[in-house]
Amino acid sequence: MNRRKFLSYVGCGCCGVILNSCSSTPITERKQLRIYPESALNSQAAAIYEKIKSKEKMSDDTGSLSLIKEIGKKIENSINEYFLKIDTTNPAANFDWEYILIENKKVRNAWCMPGGKIAVYTGMLEVTKNNDGLAAVMGHEIAHAVAKHSVERQSTVLAMNAGSKILDMLTGGKVSQVRNTVSRTTGQDILKIGLLNPFSRKQESEADYLGMIFASLSGYDIRETVKIWERMSELNKGKTPPEFMSTHPSAENRIKKINDWTNEIIYKYPPITS
């Protein structure tokens, strides 16, 4: 088979997969590629979550855990009510929500796995300071799961690896040679810096935006959101890489966007009242 025919067949096949697997993120309607099965990812995440629960020390701060669950429940309900209101399928309808508080004051972090498995570290509570701050952080993490960012990322990696292999076949391995040369010279993966990092930063900004919407719909004051990232920026000063090397936007860009979005979100997405 000559190269032109091979490209034609591959191109048609890839287009078929992509066209059949294109979706959109809720609210922002950004086009996504989803070829990795969500059910498989949710199952994997649930198994990992159980391992984390068995290995990490769970906090005995029952008051903070109750608050986390209360905020989470409000966000769950507001997400459900919002999509019901606009007559659209709730992207979190199949989630098996669960919340844990991990005892580790050195870790200022929280996360939400695919399928609604959420963890907050006690170190993050020193940054959030209040209910609105905690809702801002939880809204952001929940937004990643609601927007299916993990499914999209896995799908993108699969597509990128497949594309890289096809190009290697067509160029006699030139893509891998260049990638390996740059990696040895700089210690950096050009595909990670050039494709995956910008992609991750786009997801982070989208999670900021959607998280603010979910917090606002749940009745929390999203003007606290910018204060969270200002505090995080102060605590991380001098310890973050340049933006192009990072999976997250720079603090300056993040804070600017949050300030730009705040009034619009407060106006367009007021608290849902049942």
N, C-alpha and C positions, 0 to 999 in steps of 0.2 A: 504493500500500500504506500503511495507516495505521500509526502508531507502535507500537501494541500488537502487531500482527502481525509487524512488523519485529523487535521485541525478542524475540518468541517464536521466530522463525526463527533469529536470531542466537544466542539463548540455547541453543537445541537444538544448533546447529552447534558452538558453543564447547564445550558440555558433552561432545559426542561426541568432539571432539579431545582434551580434557583427560582424559576417562575412558579413552580408548584409549592415552594417553601417560603415564599415572601409573605411577611406579615407586617403589621404596624404596631408601634408602641401605643399604649392607651394615652389619650389626651393629646400628646405631642404629634401623633400620627407619623412619626419617623419610620421609614421603611426598614425592615429587618430581614435578615436571612436566618431561618430556623430549619436546619436539617438534622439537628441532634434531637432525639425524642425527649420531650419534657418529662414524661413519666419516668424514664430511666434516670434522669438527672435528679428528680425529686426523691426517688428511692435511694440513690447513692447518698444524697445529702442527709436523709433521715438516718441512715446507717452511721455516717460520720458523726452526726450530732449525738447519737447514743454513745459513741466512743469518747467524744469530748466530755460528755456528762460523767462518764465513769473515771476519766483520767484527771480532769480539772477539779479544783476545790470549789464547791458551791458555797456561795455566801450565806451566812446565817442572818443576814439583815433582811428579815421578813417584811419590814415596812417598805424598804426600797423595792423589793421584788413585787410586792402588792401594787406599788405605784406603777412599775413597769408593765405589769399585766393590765392594770386599769387603762393606762394610756394606749397600750396595744389594742385592747378591746374596742376603745373608742375609734381608733384608726381603722380597725377591721370593719366596724359597723358603718363608718362614714364612707369607706370605699364601696361597700356593698350597696348602700343607699344611693350613692352618686351614680353608679352605673345602672342601677334600677331606674333612677330618675330620668336618665338620658336614653333608656331603653336599649342598653348595650350589655353584652355578656360580661359579667364580672371576671376579670382575668385572674382573680384570686379565689374563685369559687371552689377550686379543688384543693386549696391549701389546708394543711393540718397544723394550725397555728400552735406554737409552743414558745414559752419564754423562760430563760434561765438568767441568773445573775452569778457571774464567776468572780470569785475572790482573788483579785490581783490589782493592787493599787498602782503598780508600775505600768500597767497597760491601759492607755486611754483609747479605748476602742469599743465598737459594737458592730454586730453584723447580722444579716438575715440571709439564711441559706435559701436556695430554691425550695418552694413549698411551704414557706412561712416559719422556719425554725430559727428562732432569734436568740441572741446572746448579748448581754451587756456586761462589761467588766467594771468592777468597782472604781477603777481609776477614771473611767469616763464620767462618773457622777460628780467628781471634783471639777469637771469642766462644764457640765450642763447646768449646775447650780440650782435650777428650779424646774417646775413641770413643763413650762414652755420650751426650755432648753432641751430637756429630755425628749419631748415630743418632736422637736426639730431633728435630733439625731436619729430617733427611731423612724420617723417619717422618711428620712433619707435612705436608711437601710432597707426598710420595707419597699420603698420605691424600686430598688434594684430587683427585688423578687417579682413585684407586680409587673414590671416592664420586661421581665424574662431576660435580663441582661446575661445571666450565666448560660442560658440556652443559646443566646445569640453569640456569645464569645466562643463557646465550644464549637458552634457551627462555623464561625469565621476561621478558627484554627484548622478545622478539618478541610475547609475549602482552600485555605491558603497553602496547607501542606500538599494537597492534591495538585493544586496549580503549580507549585514549586517543582513537584516531581515530573509533571508533564513538560514543563519548560526545560528541566534537566535532560529529559529524553530527547527533546528537539534540538538542544544546544550541546549535547555531548557532555553534560555535567558542569557547564560553565556557571550556572546559578549557584550551585553548591560550592564551587571553587571560590567564587567571589565572596560568598557569605562566610566561608571558613577563613579566608585571608583577612577580611575585615575583623572578624572575631579574634583572630590571633594577634592582630596589630593593635586593636583598640580595646579589646575585652568586651565589646558590645556586639549584639546581634542586630544587623541592619534591618531585618524584618520586624524585630521587636520594637526598635526605635522608630522606624519609618511607618509601620502599619499598626501594630498592636497597641503601642502606647498612645498614639493619637486617638485610636478607637476607644480605649479605656477612658481617656479624658472626656470624650464625648458622652460616654455612659455616665460618668461621675457628674457632669453638668446637668444631664437629664434627670438624674436621681435627686440632685439639689432642687431642681424645679418641681418635679413631681412630689417630692417629699414635703416641700412647702405647701403645695396644694392639699395634700392629705392632712397635714397638721392644721391648716386653716379650716378645712371642711369639718375637722373634729373639734373645733372650738378653741384652738390654742393660738396664742399671739405670735405670729411668725416674724414679728419685728425682733424677736429674740434670736432668730437664726443667725443673723450676721454677727451677733455678739459671741456666739459659739465659735465661729471660725476665726474671729479676732483673737479670742482666748487661745485657741489651738495654735494660731500663727505665732503668738507670743511665746507659748511653751515650746514650739518646734523651731524657734529662730536659729538659723545657722545649721540646722540638721536635715534640711530637705534638699534633694538634688535639683538641678535645673529642670524646668518644666518639660523640655523635650525628652529628658531621660526618665521622666516619671509617668506613672499610670494615673496620676491625679493632676488637676489644674493647679497652677500656682495659687498661693493664698490671695495674692493681689487680684488676680483675675476672678477667682471664686467670689470674693467679697464684693467686687464691682457688680458682677452679674446678680448676686443676691439682692443688692441694693436696688438694682434696676427692676427686678421682678416684684419686689415686695408689695408696693401699692396696687399694682395690676392684679396680683393674686388675691389680695384682701378684698378687692372690689368684685372680681369675677367668681371667686369661690368662697363665699361666706359660709359660716357654720351651718351644717345641715340640722334642721330641727324636725324631729319625728312627729 
